[in-house]
Amino acid sequence: MAGTAQETSWLARVDVFSRLTEEQRAMLAPVFRTRDVKAGDVVCKQGDAGDYLAVVSAGELSVRVVRGGHETEVRVLGLYEVFGEMSCLDPAPRSASVVARVDSQVRVLSRTMLNALHTNAPALFSGVVRGVAERVAERLEQTNASIEGLLVTKRSPTQPRQPSLAQLQSDMSRGRPHPGEVTLQAVGALKPFSARDLEVLKTVSVARAFAPGESICLQGEPARAAFVVVSGRVDVLRAVNQKIYQLARVEAGSLLGQLALLRDTRRSASLRAVDDVVVLGLARDRFDALLAAQSPLAIAFQEIVTIAGIQQLRMANALVGYLDGRETRREIPDIARRIVRKEVAETLEEADDVEAIAAAYLQTTLQNWDISPSELNRVRVVKSEGVMSAAEIAARLKK
């Protein structure tokens, strides 16, 4: 037993796996493959396909990015630090190269082995995904802050045609218990779920009804639940310099506020009923109880939420990288302004600060992953060394 504890003790020191039980760590440790690398060896190369995560178990690794034809060290990875955790769940080209600074060792968990855990040890799989999810959620919030810091508001927006913040607050409603039967269809975000899964979702969620114009939740308030739109349409509204903009209009099957299932946060936008609307509210404590009970619904739901967050994080990181690379004028790139002029066109006025609105749009998508801007799939995304290939755009910016 002492030998087993020693063999698995390193897992307890890795943030992604720190919440696993000792029994789970004992099951997980043999799944890793050990790889020894000499100083100067390339562990993985920027642009190569990535489908595994790795933990530094000895030595030190250099994370390097090619910018403008020059390779720059952007980070040093030390003992028990992780890289590639997103690719293990959602394969994509590596965004950086990793090179051994000294003779080192890494322990590798492949996507193939992770999928095997999904089949044979669902509780362990769920624990690993939860660790990745928490790391992604933390990085989402950091990226959100980066977007805020890299933008400069240049103009004052005009008076709103959408309702003011005060009016939204006065229209605030927690809704009414929905008296009828709730019918969930496998559409939108719910498409991957079976009829049985949807029945379980109904039993652990609270159904509320809202009249047209009523606010379901308000920007800035604590977020403790995710919402599933059962019927009707919902506007996603965001205040920018006291003006309210409609960022999206979503329909039945949409899932909003997923970040609330992963960590304490605040609403990045307000939700308002357009029609008579019924929503299901899935509270985080209920969700955690389902995970603890090894519910197939919760495990699948957690994986979908985490992968959606990974894809949004990649999109946001690409844009933050664009912003950060501008030395003289740090402003939203043309791609984001085009998104705003398409998605928020009805509420734009000539003097509005499009760049600030674009930033708000991007920040909102980091918490509400059903409103990812589809236009990102159709535009040319430019990086310092040239234009991304179609495959790289698809991998990094897919919905």
C-alpha positions in Angstrom: 0.0 0.0 0.0 2.9 2.4 0.8 4.3 1.6 -2.6 1.0 2.4 -4.3 0.7 5.7 -2.4 4.2 6.7 -3.5 3.5 5.8 -7.1 0.4 8.0 -7.2 1.5 10.8 -4.9 2.6 12.9 -7.9 -1.0 13.0 -9.3 -2.2 14.7 -6.1 0.3 17.5 -6.8 -1.1 18.1 -10.3 -3.9 20.7 -10.2 -6.1 19.0 -12.8 -6.1 15.7 -10.8 -6.0 17.1 -7.2 -9.7 16.5 -6.6 -9.5 12.8 -7.4 -9.7 10.3 -4.5 -6.7 8.1 -3.7 -8.5 5.1 -5.2 -9.1 7.0 -8.4 -5.5 8.1 -8.6 -4.4 4.5 -8.2 -6.6 3.6 -11.1 -5.4 6.6 -13.2 -1.6 6.3 -12.7 -1.0 3.2 -14.8 -2.9 4.8 -17.7 -0.1 7.3 -18.2 2.9 6.6 -20.5 6.3 7.8 -19.4 8.5 9.6 -21.9 12.1 10.7 -21.2 13.5 13.6 -23.2 17.0 15.0 -23.5 17.8 18.7 -23.2 16.9 20.4 -26.5 14.5 17.6 -27.5 11.2 18.8 -29.0 8.3 17.3 -27.0 5.7 18.7 -29.4 5.8 21.2 -32.3 3.6 24.3 -32.9 1.0 23.4 -35.6 1.2 19.6 -35.1 -1.9 17.7 -34.3 -2.5 17.4 -30.6 -4.5 14.7 -28.8 -2.9 14.2 -25.4 -2.1 16.0 -22.2 1.2 15.7 -20.4 2.5 16.3 -16.9 6.1 17.4 -16.2 7.4 14.7 -13.8 11.0 15.7 -13.9 13.1 18.6 -15.3 11.9 21.8 -17.0 10.2 22.5 -20.3 10.2 25.7 -22.5 7.0 26.8 -24.2 7.8 28.6 -27.4 5.8 30.4 -30.0 6.8 31.5 -33.5 5.9 35.1 -34.1 7.0 37.1 -37.2 9.4 34.3 -38.1 11.1 34.3 -34.7 10.7 31.8 -32.0 10.0 33.3 -28.5 9.9 31.6 -25.1 6.5 32.5 -23.6 6.5 30.2 -20.5 8.6 27.7 -18.5 6.9 24.6 -17.2 8.2 23.1 -14.0 7.5 20.0 -11.9 3.9 18.8 -12.0 2.7 21.4 -14.4 0.4 20.3 -17.3 0.2 21.1 -21.0 -2.2 19.9 -23.7 -5.2 19.3 -21.5 -7.6 20.9 -23.9 -6.4 18.8 -26.9 -7.0 15.6 -24.8 -10.7 16.4 -24.9 -10.9 18.3 -28.1 -8.0 17.6 -30.5 -6.6 20.6 -32.4 -3.2 21.9 -33.7 -0.7 22.8 -31.0 -0.6 26.5 -30.4 3.0 26.4 -29.3 6.1 24.2 -29.3 7.4 22.6 -26.1 11.1 21.9 -25.8 13.1 20.4 -22.9 15.4 22.9 -21.3 17.2 20.2 -19.4 17.0 16.4 -19.3 13.4 15.9 -18.4 10.5 13.4 -18.1 6.8 13.8 -19.0 3.9 11.5 -18.3 1.4 11.4 -21.1 -2.4 10.7 -21.1 -3.7 10.1 -24.6 -7.2 10.8 -25.8 -7.5 7.1 -26.7 -6.9 6.2 -23.0 -9.2 8.9 -21.8 -12.0 7.5 -24.0 -11.3 4.1 -22.6 -11.9 5.5 -19.1 -15.2 6.9 -20.3 -16.3 3.4 -21.2 -14.8 1.4 -18.4 -14.5 3.9 -15.5 -17.0 6.7 -15.9 -16.6 8.1 -12.4 -12.8 8.5 -13.0 -13.4 10.0 -16.5 -15.8 12.5 -14.9 -13.2 13.5 -12.3 -10.6 14.1 -15.0 -12.9 16.1 -17.1 -14.0 18.1 -14.1 -10.3 19.0 -13.4 -9.9 20.1 -17.0 -13.2 22.0 -16.9 -12.1 24.0 -13.8 -8.8 24.9 -15.5 -10.6 26.0 -18.6 -13.1 28.1 -16.6 -10.2 29.8 -14.8 -8.5 30.6 -18.1 -11.8 31.9 -19.5 -12.0 34.4 -16.8 -8.4 35.4 -17.3 -9.0 35.8 -21.0 -12.1 37.9 -20.3 -10.0 40.2 -18.2 -7.4 40.4 -21.0 -10.0 41.5 -23.5 -11.1 44.2 -21.1 -7.5 45.4 -20.6 -6.6 45.5 -24.3 -9.4 47.7 -25.4 -9.8 51.5 -25.2 -13.2 53.1 -25.3 -12.9 56.1 -27.7 -16.5 57.5 -27.9 -19.6 57.8 -25.8 -22.5 55.8 -27.1 -25.9 57.4 -28.0 -29.0 57.0 -25.8 -30.4 53.5 -25.9 -33.3 52.4 -28.0 -33.3 49.1 -26.0 -34.6 49.3 -22.4 -32.3 50.9 -19.8 -30.7 49.0 -17.0 -33.2 50.5 -14.6 -36.1 49.3 -16.7 -34.6 45.8 -17.0 -34.3 45.7 -13.2 -37.9 46.8 -12.8 -39.0 44.0 -15.2 -37.0 41.5 -13.2 -38.9 38.4 -12.5 -38.0 35.0 -11.1 -40.9 33.7 -13.2 -43.7 31.5 -12.1 -43.7 27.7 -11.7 -44.6 26.2 -15.1 -48.0 24.4 -14.5 -48.0 22.2 -17.5 -45.9 19.3 -18.8 -42.4 20.2 -20.0 -41.6 18.7 -23.3 -37.9 18.6 -24.2 -36.7 17.9 -27.7 -33.3 16.8 -28.8 -32.5 20.0 -30.6 -29.7 22.5 -30.4 -27.4 21.9 -27.4 -29.7 18.9 -26.3 -29.2 17.0 -29.6 -26.6 14.5 -28.1 -29.0 13.4 -25.4 -31.4 10.4 -25.4 -35.0 10.6 -24.5 -34.1 9.0 -21.2 -31.4 11.6 -20.5 -33.9 14.4 -21.2 -36.4 12.9 -18.7 -33.6 12.9 -16.1 -32.8 16.5 -16.9 -36.4 17.5 -16.4 -36.5 15.8 -12.9 -33.4 17.6 -11.6 -34.2 21.1 -13.0 -36.8 23.7 -12.1 -39.2 24.8 -14.8 -40.2 28.5 -14.7 -42.4 30.5 -17.0 -41.8 34.1 -18.1 -44.1 36.5 -19.9 -42.9 38.6 -22.9 -40.6 41.4 -21.7 -39.8 39.8 -18.3 -36.1 39.5 -17.3 -34.9 36.0 -16.5 -31.6 37.1 -15.0 -29.5 40.3 -14.9 -26.0 41.1 -15.9 -23.7 41.3 -12.9 -25.7 39.2 -10.5 -24.3 35.9 -9.0 -24.7 33.0 -11.4 -25.6 29.7 -9.7 -27.4 27.9 -12.5 -27.4 27.2 -16.2 -30.6 27.7 -18.3 -32.1 25.5 -21.0 -34.7 27.2 -23.2 -37.7 24.8 -23.5 -39.9 27.0 -25.5 -40.1 30.6 -26.8 -37.4 33.0 -27.7 -34.9 34.7 -25.4 -32.9 37.9 -26.0 -29.3 38.0 -24.7 -28.7 41.7 -23.6 -25.5 43.3 -22.6 -24.9 46.8 -21.1 -22.0 48.8 -22.6 -21.5 52.2 -21.1 -25.2 52.2 -19.9 -26.6 51.3 -23.3 -28.2 47.9 -23.7 -27.4 45.9 -26.9 -29.1 42.8 -28.1 -26.2 40.4 -28.6 -28.3 37.4 -29.7 -31.8 35.9 -29.8 -31.9 32.2 -28.9 -34.6 29.6 -29.2 -35.7 26.3 -27.8 -32.8 23.9 -27.2 -30.3 26.6 -26.4 -28.1 26.3 -23.3 -27.1 29.5 -21.5 -24.8 30.3 -18.6 -22.9 27.1 -18.6 -19.9 28.6 -16.7 -22.1 28.7 -13.6 -22.0 24.9 -13.5 -18.2 25.0 -13.2 -17.3 27.8 -10.8 -18.6 30.9 -8.9 -19.1 33.7 -11.4 -21.4 36.6 -12.3 -23.8 36.9 -15.2 -22.1 38.4 -18.2 -25.4 39.4 -19.8 -29.1 39.8 -19.0 -31.7 37.4 -20.4 -35.2 38.7 -21.4 -38.2 36.8 -22.7 -39.3 37.8 -26.2 -42.4 35.6 -26.1 -44.1 33.4 -23.5 -41.0 31.5 -22.4 -40.4 28.4 -20.4 -36.8 27.7 -19.1 -35.3 24.9 -17.1 -32.9 26.0 -14.4 -30.1 23.5 -13.6 -28.5 24.6 -10.3 -24.8 23.7 -9.7 -25.5 21.8 -6.5 -28.0 19.6 -8.3 -25.5 19.1 -11.1 -22.7 18.2 -8.6 -25.1 15.7 -7.0 -25.7 14.1 -10.3 -22.0 13.8 -11.0 -21.4 12.3 -7.5 -24.1 9.7 -8.4 -22.3 8.9 -11.6 -25.3 9.9 -13.7 -24.6 9.3 -17.4 -26.5 12.5 -18.2 -24.3 14.6 -15.9 -21.1 13.0 -17.2 -22.1 13.6 -20.8 -23.4 17.1 -20.0 -20.1 18.0 -18.2 -18.1 16.8 -21.2 -20.2 18.8 -23.7 -19.9 21.9 -21.5 -16.2 21.6 -21.1 -15.5 21.0 -24.8 -17.7 24.0 -25.7 -15.7 26.1 -23.2 -12.4 24.9 -24.8 -13.6 25.9 -28.2 -14.6 29.3 -27.0 -11.3 29.8 -25.2 -9.4 29.0 -28.4 -11.4 31.5 -30.3 -10.9 34.2 -27.6 -7.2 33.5 -27.3 -6.7 34.0 -31.0 -8.4 37.4 -30.8 -6.5 38.4 -27.6 -3.3 37.4 -29.4 -4.3 39.7 -32.3 -5.0 42.6 -29.9 -1.9 42.1 -27.9 0.3 42.1 -31.0 -0.7 45.7 -31.8 1.9 48.0 -30.4 0.3 51.4 -31.2 -3.4 50.9 -31.4 -5.0 48.2 -29.3 -8.4 47.9 -30.7 -10.8 45.1 -31.7 -9.8 43.7 -35.1 -11.9 43.9 -38.2 -13.2 40.4 -37.7 -14.9 41.3 -34.4 -16.3 44.6 -35.8 -17.8 42.6 -38.6 -19.4 40.3 -36.1 -20.9 43.2 -34.2 -22.3 44.9 -37.4 -24.0 41.6 -38.3 -25.2 40.4 -34.9 -26.0 43.7 -33.2 -27.0 45.7 -36.3 -30.5 46.5 -35.2 -29.4 48.3 -32.1 -26.3 50.1 -33.6 -26.3 53.8 -34.2 -23.7 55.9 -36.1 -21.9 57.2 -33.0 -21.8 53.9 -31.1 -18.4 52.5 -30.0 -18.3 49.4 -32.1 -15.1 48.2 -30.5 -16.4 48.3 -27.0 -19.6 46.5 -28.1 -17.4 43.9 -29.9 -15.5 43.3 -26.7 -18.7 42.9 -24.7 -19.9 40.4 -27.3 -16.8 38.3 -27.0 -16.8 38.4 -23.2 -20.4 37.3 -23.2 -19.7 34.3 -25.5 -17.2 33.1 -22.9 -20.0 32.4 -20.5 -22.9 31.7 -22.9 -21.6 29.2 -25.4 -24.7 28.8 -27.5 -24.1 32.3 -29.0 -20.7 31.7 -30.5 -20.4 34.0 -33.6 -20.9 31.7 -36.6 -19.1 34.3 -38.8 -15.8 33.1 -37.4 -16.0 30.0 -39.6 -16.1 32.1 -42.8 -13.5 34.8 -42.4 -9.7 34.9 -43.0 -8.0 35.0 -39.6 -4.5 36.6 -39.9 -1.6 35.7 -37.6 1.8 37.3 -37.6 3.5 34.7 -39.8 0.6 34.6 -42.4 -2.9 33.3 -42.9 -4.1 30.3 -41.0 -4.9 27.2 -43.1 -8.5 26.2 -43.5 -7.8 23.1 -41.3 -6.3 25.3 -38.5 -9.2 27.7 -38.6 -11.7 24.8 -38.5 -9.8 23.3 -35.6 -9.4 26.5 -33.6 -12.5 28.3 -34.3 -15.2 25.7 -34.9 -18.4 25.9 -33.0 
